[in-house]
C-alpha cells in the first residue's frame, strides 16, 4: 500500500519539476492548470491503475483478503479495466483535448461507483477491512473529484474560439 500511496505525492513532485523548467514568460495560470491536470492524469489515474492491474493480476489472493471479498475470476476482469485506464492515462501525455475529457469522465464514473460500493459494503454488509474502508474508499472519492475540478478549470481557461474539447 505504501508504494501505491507514494504515487500521489510523486505527481506533485513531477509537476513542480516540470513547472520549474517552464520559461517564466510561459508560466501562466492556464499553463499551470494544464500541467497540474496532466500530472494528475498520468500519475493518479494512469500509474495507479497500472499498479492496480499488477496487484489484481499477480497478487489476486492477497488483494481479495485485503478487501474482505472472495477471490474470483472477476478480479482479472477488474484488472483488465485498470490496465485500460492505465494505458489511457499514460497516453494522455501525447493526446489532449477530448481525449482527456473522455479518459477522466470514464475513470471518474467507474471509480466513484467503486466508492459507493465500498460504502455499501461498510454500511450494509459491515465490511470493515482496511481494503474496503481505508485508502481505497478515500481515493475512490478524492481522486476523481480532484480530476474533475482540474478538468473543469482547464476547460474554463480555453478560449471559446478553440472550442471546449479540441
N, C-alpha and C positions, 0 to 999 in steps of 0.2 A: 504494500500500500504506500510505503514511503516513496518508492520510485514513481508511482502514479501521481502522488500529490506534488512531487518536485517539478512536474511538467508545468504546472500553473505559474509558479514564480519564474520559471525559465522563459516563459512567453514574455514577461515584463522585462527581463534582462535582455533578451534578444531585441525587443522593441527599443530599449534605451540605447543599446549599442548602435542599432541602425539609425536612430534619431540623431545621435552624436555625429554620424557620418554625413547627414544631410546638410548641404551648404546652408548657411544661415539665411540667405535670401529666399530659400525654398521652405523654410520652417514656418509654415502657415498652419492655422487651425485645421484646415481641410486636410493637409498632408499628415498632420499628427493623428487625426481620427482615422484616416485611411490606413496608416501603418499600424496603429494600435489594433484596429479591426483585423488587419491581415495576420498579425501575430497571434491574435486570439483564435482565428480560424485555423491556422496552421498547427498551433500547439494544443489549445483547449478542445478543439474539435478533431483535428486530424491525427496528431500524435497520440492523444489519449485514446482515440478509437482504435488505432493500430495496436497499442499496448493491451487494450481490452480484447481485441481479436486474438492476440498471442496467448493471453491468460485463458480465455474461453476455449481455445483450441488445444493448448498443451498442458493446461492445469485445470481441466474441467471439474474433476472431483473436488479439488481444493476450493474452487470458486463456488461450487454448489454448497459445500459445507459452510463456507463463509457467509453466503446469503441465507442459509437456512432453507433452501429449496432443494428438491430432489434432483440428482443428476439425471439428465435425459437427452435424447437426440436434439431437442430444441436448442440446447446450448450451442451446438455448432451452427445452427441457423442464425442465432443471435450473433455468433462470432462473425458470420458472413456479412451481416448488416454492419457490424463495426468495421470490417475490412472495407466495405463500400464507402462508408463515410470517412474513414481514414484516408483512402485514396482521394476522395473529393476534397478533403481539407488540404492535403498536400498539393493537389492540382491548383488550388486557389492562389498559389504563388504566381502562376503564369496567367490564369484566366480570372477576369474580374467581372464587374457589372452584374448582369442577370445570373451568371454562374454563382456568384457569391450569394445572391438573394435566394436562389433555389437550394443551394447547399445549406445555408443557415436555416431556412424555413423547414426543410425536410428534417434536418437534425433536431431542431427545436421541438417540432411536433412529436417526434419519436421520444426524445429524452424527457420532455415534460410529461408525456404519457407514462414513461417508466417511473417518474417521480410520484405520480398519482397512484400507480400500482404499489410502490413502496409504502405509501400512506395507508392504502387499503390493507396490505399485509400487516402493518403495525396495528391499526385500529380494529380491524375485523378479525384477523387471524392471530393477532398477538405475537407476531414475529418480531422479536426484539434483538435479533442477531446484529452484529456490527455491520455486516454486509447489507442489511436492509434499512437500518435506522441511522447508520453512521455516514461516512463520506459519500457513498452513492446517493443517498437521499438528498443531501445538501447540494452536491454538484449537479444533480438532475434538475434542480431549480435554478441555481445560481448561474451556471454556465450558459444555458440558453437565454436567460434574462439579460445577462451582460452582452451576449452576441446580438440579441435583438435591439437592445438600446444603442449599441455602437453602430449597427446597420442602419437604424433609423436616423442617427446623427450623420452618418456618412451620406445617406441618400439626400438628406435635407441640405447638405453642403453643395451638392451638384447643381450647376446652373440648369435652369429649366430648358434651355436650348439643347443641352446634351441628352435630355431625357433621363428619367429616374433609373432605368435598368440597363442602360447601354454600357 
